[in-house]
Amino acid sequence: MHLRLVRLESLSWKVSVCDWNISATCKMTLPRISVAMCTFNGARYLASQLESIAAQTRPPDELIICDDGSSDGTHEILSAFVKTARFPTRIFINGKNLGSTANFEKSISRCHGEIVALADQDDVWYSNKLERIDEAFKRSSHVVAVFSDADLIDDRSVSLGQLLWPTFSFDASRQRQFSNGGAFHVLLRQPVVTGAAMAFRRSLFEPLTPFPCGQIHDRWMSFFLALRGSFAVISDPLMQYRVHTTQQIGTGARTWSERIDCVKNTGVDFYRKELETYRLVRERLRSRSTDFPDADHQLAELDQKIAHLAHRTELPPTRMARIPEILRESVNRNYWRYSGGWRSIAKDLVLR
């Protein structure tokens, strides 16, 4: 058996797990489920999240943690956890701060499991989360990814009495479309997949890399996974998703006032950023088209989405001048295919 030394901190080392290479001297099989976690100054909530992973009815086969240079006691919490963990745990400390997107790419790249479940440092998993995820993948070899709903909690771990999916308007109709192979078309309208609630097949990871600078890892990943196959949707909440002021990316709008503010704030600059994102998606899909069986059709759809975003970006400044352009995009149904339908029409007509 080949043993690997894993550096935990500058002054401590721990003998970790078998090197996962199958050989005559090592009969251990590859892990089925890996958990990829990223940490950065998360000491306040980290212990609770690690405890919830340790308490899984179906434990992970390995836990990979990449820390992005914490300075708040996170390293001490990780070191204490690895000594008692019932499953192989490897911890990597970055020499310089990478940011969350690059750090998740690094964490995932070090996973050996057939399935990779993503984990944020500040949530709490229900004990059956990995069990339910494992069951969903076992039901169909065509499922490329699984994601679930979550209960929302505040920074004191008090329930907010809300679920995650409604904040993204991920209703029953869109859930059915996602489950029936239509995830790509749902995501053309808006992102709905939260990485902390997602797991995916590790074999599909390489064409997604490298993650572009400035893009959010879970949105980038969910889009390309949707280009490869079906998502399994678990409508039950399998975790507590923490909402607090220091998180990098939060939920969607949770109240009517937040929704109105969101609409007001998604102006020309927002559409320009969206254009950049979808152009990057198109560029990657073209360069890796051999990895995507339906690439020609998907590229055509992306071209339509990009043209629609360009239309919304370039609308004339006066309302009267905008009416013919908006009518044209309404007649061809692009507001319904690639935006929010009547709400987007009203926004472009009245609120710009």
URBEL-V329673 format. One record per helix or strand of 2 or more residues. SS is the DSSP state (H for helix, E for strand). FROM is the first residue (numbers start at 1). TO is the last residue. Records with the same first field share a line. If there is no record, write none. Layout:
SS = FROM-TO ; FROM-TO
This chain:
E = 3-9 ; 12-18 ; 33-39 ; 62-67 ; 88-93 ; 115-119 ; 124-125 ; 143-153 ; 159-163 ; 198-201 ; 230-242
H = 43-54 ; 74-84 ; 100-109 ; 129-139 ; 165-168 ; 172-189 ; 195-197 ; 202-204 ; 206-208 ; 217-228 ; 256-265 ; 268-287 ; 289-291 ; 295-313 ; 319-331 ; 334-338 ; 342-351
